Amino acid sequence: MEVEFENRKLLDLYEKGTSKKYCLYKRVLKKFFMRVQQLEAAKDIHDLWKTPSIKFEKMKSAKCLYSLRIDKTYRLEIEIMFTNEEKTIGKVYIKELSKHYGD
């Protein structure tokens, strides 16, 4: 799927590997890169659901918001603007990297 960063600081983190706002351990940063690459490689939303470890899920707070786990502490919040009627293919907008506690 096509991926675009809506959050400029996350784009900087992805392109440069560092950010003043997001001070992450190397292991978390590595998983962040891996998750963005998984989003880019996904052909449709089913590719994301096939990977149980990322716990891809729709967020209850908004219509098109989803989250996927970076690790037990962090999750990546994305918005998907679907381009087909089945709502399986669309453009992904990376919105936030937030702390998330618990399972």
C-alpha positions as CSV (number, residue, x, y, z in Angstrom):
1,M,0.0,0.0,0.0
2,E,1.1,3.6,-0.5
3,V,2.4,5.1,2.7
4,E,2.7,8.8,3.5
5,F,3.9,10.4,6.8
6,E,1.3,12.9,8.1
7,N,3.6,13.6,11.1
8,R,6.7,15.5,10.0
9,K,8.7,14.5,13.1
10,L,8.1,10.8,12.3
11,L,9.2,11.4,8.8
12,D,12.4,12.9,10.1
13,L,12.9,9.9,12.4
14,Y,12.4,7.5,9.4
15,E,14.7,9.4,7.1
16,K,17.4,10.4,9.5
17,G,17.1,7.8,12.3
18,T,16.9,10.5,15.0
19,S,14.3,12.9,16.3
20,K,14.2,15.3,19.3
21,K,10.6,14.4,20.0
22,Y,11.1,10.6,19.7
23,C,14.0,9.4,21.7
24,L,13.9,5.7,21.2
25,Y,16.1,2.8,22.1
26,K,17.8,1.2,19.1
27,R,15.6,-2.0,19.3
28,V,12.5,0.1,19.2
29,L,13.8,2.3,16.3
30,K,14.6,-0.9,14.4
31,K,11.1,-2.2,14.9
32,F,9.7,1.2,13.8
33,F,11.6,0.9,10.5
34,M,10.4,-2.7,10.1
35,R,6.7,-1.7,10.7
36,V,6.9,1.1,8.1
37,Q,8.4,-1.3,5.6
38,Q,5.6,-3.8,6.4
39,L,3.1,-1.1,5.6
40,E,4.8,-0.3,2.3
41,A,5.0,-4.0,1.3
42,A,1.4,-4.8,2.2
43,K,-0.8,-5.4,-0.9
44,D,-4.0,-4.9,1.1
45,I,-5.3,-4.8,4.7
46,H,-5.3,-8.6,4.9
47,D,-1.5,-8.7,4.8
48,L,-1.5,-6.7,8.1
49,W,-4.0,-8.9,9.8
50,K,-2.0,-12.0,8.8
51,T,0.8,-11.0,11.1
52,P,-0.4,-11.6,14.7
53,S,2.6,-10.0,16.4
54,I,1.8,-6.5,15.2
55,K,-1.7,-6.7,16.7
56,F,-3.2,-4.6,13.8
57,E,-6.5,-3.3,14.9
58,K,-9.1,-0.6,14.3
59,M,-9.1,2.1,16.9
60,K,-12.5,2.7,18.6
61,S,-12.0,6.5,18.7
62,A,-12.3,7.2,15.0
63,K,-13.7,5.8,11.7
64,C,-10.5,5.2,9.7
65,L,-7.8,5.0,12.5
66,Y,-5.9,1.8,13.1
67,S,-2.9,0.9,15.2
68,L,-0.1,-1.7,15.0
69,R,2.3,-2.6,17.7
70,I,6.0,-1.6,17.6
71,D,6.6,-3.5,20.8
72,K,4.9,-3.8,24.2
73,T,5.3,-0.1,25.0
74,Y,4.8,1.6,21.6
75,R,2.2,1.5,18.9
76,L,2.0,3.2,15.5
77,E,-1.2,5.0,14.8
78,I,-2.2,5.2,11.1
79,E,-5.2,6.4,9.1
80,I,-6.2,4.4,6.0
81,M,-8.1,6.2,3.2
82,F,-9.6,3.3,1.2
83,T,-9.6,3.4,-2.6
84,N,-11.8,0.4,-3.2
85,E,-15.4,-0.5,-2.2
86,E,-14.3,-3.6,-0.3
87,K,-12.2,-1.3,2.0
88,T,-9.1,-3.5,1.7
89,I,-6.7,-1.3,-0.4
90,G,-5.9,2.3,0.3
91,K,-3.4,5.0,1.1
92,V,-1.8,4.8,4.6
93,Y,-1.1,8.0,6.5
94,I,1.3,7.6,9.5
95,K,-0.1,9.8,12.2
96,E,1.6,9.1,15.6
97,L,4.0,6.9,17.5
98,S,2.5,6.6,21.0
99,K,3.1,4.8,24.2
100,H,0.6,2.1,24.8
101,Y,0.6,0.0,28.0
102,G,-0.9,-3.5,28.4
103,D,-2.2,-6.0,26.0
